[in-house]
Amino acid sequence: MVDILAFGAHPDDVELGCGGTLAKEIQSGSSVVIVDLTRGELGSRGSAPLRMKEAEAAAQVLGVAQRFNLALADGFFQNDRDSQMKVIQYLRKFQPKWVLCNAKDDRHIDHPKGSNLVSDACFLSGLVKIETVDPDSGEAQLPWRPQAVYHFIQWKNSVPDFVVDISGFLDKKMEAIQCYPSQFYDPDNTGPETPISSKNFFDSVRYRAQDLGRLVGCDSAEGFTVERLLAVNHLGDLK
């Protein structure tokens, strides 16, 4: 069992959306596993093998012990039975308390697709009559449904339902993102320019975190949207 299972449609989605939160949770003792849905093979820069290496380096920076890739078709995967069953296998394998995944609405078509795929799989994973086996051992799995699914913010400036204070962990987040020189700003990269390869985009990741922090009175923060109403036991639980 792990505390957090973080899904991203592509290697680097998790780092961009919730890298600071994961680094903070890990330092606090939480267990975290990352699952990438695709290898990002359609990216205009780099290659699938290179992105796999970059993803492993980023996981080490964040302190994530295990990272997996479902190798769904980049750009063409669907929220269908086959894809859902693959996600369910990992949900049941790790039995997370919380799932973090892509934005519900975003520029890249894989982001909302991945978001809906993971959300649907989280529901289906709790149904007793859906039978699966562990992807590694082949043993029969038990049903499992996480306590909550939270969606991180990506390209679009979605309004968060809550934010996580990542003060002290923003540099770690940026270091993890820099593990992907094939994708993000690198003055030595001669590949084609993309919407995420500019220095402006790289700087905007830091600016957004700092601005969200400003709004809640801390140095930096990451925002999330929710699927159901949040609750606290006492007013004092709110920061």
N, C-alpha and C positions, 0 to 999 in steps of 0.2 A: 504494500500500500504506500502511496505517496500523497503528499499534501496537495501539490499542484501539478497538473498535466497541462502543458502549454502547447497549443497547436498553431501552426502557421501554414498558409498555403504555399509559401516559398521559404527556402532558407534565407534568413535575414528579417522576415516579417516579425518574428517574436522579439528579436533584439530591438528593432525600431519601435515596436508598440509597447513592450512591457519589460525591456531589459533591466531597467532600474528596479522595478518591483521584484523581479526574480532574484537579482543580486542581493537586495535587502532581505528578502524572505530566507534565502539560503544562509546568509550570515546570522539570521535569527534562529536557525536550526531547522527550518522547513526543508522537506525533500521535494525536489523538482525534477521532472522529466520533460524533454521537448520532443514533439513529434512534428516533422515537416511533411506536408501532404505530397508535395512534388519536389523534384530535383532542380526546378527552375531552369529546365533545359531550353526554354524558348527565350531566355534573356538575351537582349541585343549584345551584351558584353559577357565575356567569360564563357564557361562551359559547365556542364553538369558535374564532371569530376572535380573541377576546380572549386565549384561552390560547395561541394561536399567537404573538401578540405577546409575551406573557409568556415563552414558551419561548425566543424569540430573545434577549430581554434577559438571561435567565439564562445562555444559552450565551456571551454576551459577557462576563459576569461571570467565568465559569469559564475563559474563554480558548479555548473550542471554536470552531474555524474554520467547521465545517460541521454543519448539523443538518437532518434530513429527517423527513418524516411520511408514513407509508404509507396513512393515511386508512382503515384498517380500521374496521369498525363497533364503536364503543364499547359494551361490554357484550354484544355478540352475535357478535363475530368468533370463528372456530373454528380449531383446529389442523388444518386441512385442506389439500388440495393447493394451492388457489389462494393461500392465505395463506403457505404454506411457500415457494412459488415466488417470491413478492414478497420475502420475507426472503432467500432464496438469491441473488437478484439483487444485493442490497446487500452480502452477504458476499463474493460474487465480484468486485464492483466495487471494494471497498476492501481485500480480502485481509488482514484483521486477524490479528495474532498472538494476541490475546486478545479474548474476547467477555465482556462483563458484561451481566447481564439480571436480570429480576424474581425474586422469592423463589419457591421451589418450593411453599411452603405459606403462605397469607396470607388475611386477611379478605376482601379484594375479589376476586371471582371472576375478574377479568381478569388478576390477577397470576400465579397458577399457570398459567392458560391461556397467557399470554404467555411465561412461563418455558419451558413444554413446547414451545411453537411454535418459539421460537428454538433450543432445544436440538436438536430434531428437524431443523430446517433446517440447523444446523451440520453434522450428520452427512450429510444428503442432499447438501449442497453439495459434498462431496468425491467424489461418484459421477460417473464419466465419462459415463455414458449419459443423465444429466439435462442437457438443453440449455436454456440461457438466453441472453438478450441484455442488454446494458447498458441500464438504464432510461432513460438520457439519450441516449447515442450510437446505440443500436440495434445495436452491434457484438456479435458472438458472444463469449461469456465462457468462460474456462477453469475447470475444477473448482478448488475451494479449501476447505480445512477448517482452522479455527483450531487453535492448539496446545491451548487449554483454554477451557472455559466456566465462569465464576464467577458465582454468584448472590448479589446483595446482599440485605440484611435490610430488611424493611419494617414493616408494622404489628405483626406478632407478634414476640415476643422469641425468635427462633430462635437456637439455639446455633451460633455460627460455627465453621467448621473452621480458619479463620485470620483474622487481622485485619491491617489496614494502618495503620501509624502516620501519622496526619494532623495531628500537632502543628504548629501554625502555619498550618493551612489550615481550621480549623473555622469561623473567622469568614467566610472566603470561601464556604464551603458554606452558611452561614446567610444570607449576602447573596444568594446565588443563589436560595435558597428564598423569600426576601422579594420576589423578582421576580414572585411569584404572589399578589398581594393578593386576587385573586378567589377563591382557594382556601383560603388560610391566614389566621391571625389578623390581623385588621385592625379596630381599634376603629371605623373610619369606614364599614365595610361593613355595610349593612343587610339583606343577604341572609339566607337561612335558615341556621340552625346545622347543622353537619355534624360527623362524628367528627374531621375534621382541621382544622376552623376555629377550635377553641378555643386559648386561650393555653397551656393545659396541654399540648396536643399539640405546639405549636411549641416549647415549652420542653423537652419530652421528647426531641426530636431532639438537642438539645445535651447533655442529661443522659446519653442512651445513649452518645454518642460519648465523653463524659468518663469514663463508667463502664467502657467497654471499654478506654479508655486506662489507667485505674487498674489494671485486671486484668493488664496487660502492662507496666506501669511507664513509661507515657508520658502526655502531657497529654490526648490524644484519639485515637480510632481508629474505623475502620469495619470491620464484620464481613462475611465472605463464607462461603458454603457451596460445596462442590465436588461434581463428579460422578465423579471418579476419584481414586485415591490420589495424594497429593502426594509429591514426592521432592526431596531436597537432595543436593548433592555431598559436603558436609562438615558436621559438627555445628556448625561455626562459622557456617554460613549461617543458622542459627536464631537469632532474637533473643530 
